[in-house]
Amino acid sequence: MLRWPASRPYGDEDHTWWVTSDLAELATRAPLAPDHVLGIGGASTTLAQWTPRTPVGRALDLGTGCGVQALHLSTHARAVVATDISARALRYAALNAELNGVTWELRRGSLLEPVAGELFDLVVSNPPFVITPRERGLPTYEYRDGGAHGDYVVEHLITHVAGLLAPGGIAQLLGNWEIHGDQDWRERIGDWARASGVDAWVVQREVQDPAQYAETWARDGGHHPATPEFARMYAAWLADFAARDVTAVGFGIVTLHRPTTARRPVVDLHDVRAPLTGPLGPTIADGIAARVWLAEHTDADLLARPWQVAGDVTMEHHVIPGEAQPRVIRLVQGGGLRHTESLDTAAAGLLSVCDGEVTAGAAITAIAALLEEPVEPVRARLVEALRRWVAAGVVRAATAGSSGSSPGT
Ligand SMILES: C[S@@+](CC[C@H](N)C(=O)[O-])C[C@H]1O[C@@H](n2cnc3c(N)ncnc32)[C@H](O)[C@@H]1O
């Protein structure tokens, strides 16, 4: 059957590209072919927005499809390798590279196999992460389904992709993960993150129940509810989830970083459901730098520095009318991953004096004296808070003549 391609303009703040892919089901009004090559979707733009755009040497786009991530990589990587299992996808990627005047090395093969033994400074992947029942006769789609059981593709990538990272290199991928029974999502993903052997920062952005997930992905291929095909897929999804006691499915962004020094990797797992806007690449780059600094410095180093509260941080005071003291004080970050937390009097005091002048150690001694509390427990509590704030970009190390820069720079 002849299938029509579709070209559309797409870009970032500084570039406009033409991207060609297969025509989506909304245009064809028919179920997609199994080797359908996806255009630019929500997941594509999510990954593109979260990727740090720091200049790098070699970059890899694993599961390139029509090449959308590779186009972004071309703006800040000296060399781009793009892989896919689909010959059709690689033909579109080659066409898009040509159309946009860029050069990529395109390689066909599954997951890590086409680049085994090589090192990259940046790896990005919007992999085929959709958890799909492996029931005979159900339609499968190369663009979203890696052919494995459950969330194995994502587990495999998280636990193995760091083998491709040069020292200081970053891998960033999207994924779905199963949440079993009443387990906290951090248990399974934490195991995968630790198994990666490098720093891992996982942000869970959404959680769907099995029924919502089944409906989303049964519809996604262009199948309409109330058709026998849809009903069969929906039932198969629910049965597959029930067989493994899957009670929810998480979606998130995983960032891995290979340290440049011999130390224990940092594993950080966060649930961030707040709406986020704008490119988050700078937040990821700063967040990695901050985590590296924290891993390589002691509490004494932290206390010896003056810290400066970032310009997008405010404190909300919730006061019962007629009362003088607030009942609740909340820290609210306006940008980044929109960190929020409730502050006790000591933490609110410390944040208020993070003016880039006074060291955290001196501030904490003064706060303990004002509160008439022994200094040791106050210091222990506030060091923990300060570490959280540094990681989240709520405070930054003050440097002479600046309004604050990342720790470690
Ligand atoms: C969700 S699409 C992502 C396309 C594009 N990178 C983007 O960000 O929109 C996943 C891609 O992975 C490819 N793929 C599926 N199974 C694969 C495998 N085992 N190894 C490598 N790529 C695979 C698909 O052909 C598809 O192009």
The ligand as a Gaussian input file, in Angstrom:
#p B3LYP/6-31G(d) Opt

LIG

0 1
 C        8.945000       6.668000      20.290000
 S        9.892000       6.552000      18.817000
 C       10.978000       7.947000      19.013000
 C       11.305000       8.648000      17.737000
 C       12.089000       9.946000      17.920000
 N       13.417000       9.706000      18.466000
 C       11.347000      10.933000      18.794000
 O       11.917000      11.415000      19.800000
 O       10.200000      11.257000      18.478000
 C       10.908000       5.166000      19.175000
 C       11.844000       4.754000      18.048000
 O       12.579000       3.595000      18.473000
 C       12.657000       2.673000      17.399000
 N       12.834000       1.319000      17.937000
 C       11.900000       0.384000      18.259000
 N       12.480000      -0.717000      18.739000
 C       13.824000      -0.469000      18.758000
 C       14.937000      -1.208000      19.152000
 N       14.816000      -2.433000      19.663000
 N       16.169000      -0.654000      19.006000
 C       16.314000       0.597000      18.494000
 N       15.269000       1.362000      18.113000
 C       14.052000       0.837000      18.239000
 C       11.377000       2.851000      16.632000
 O       11.512000       2.399000      15.299000
 C       11.144000       4.349000      16.767000
 O       11.724000       5.033000      15.687000

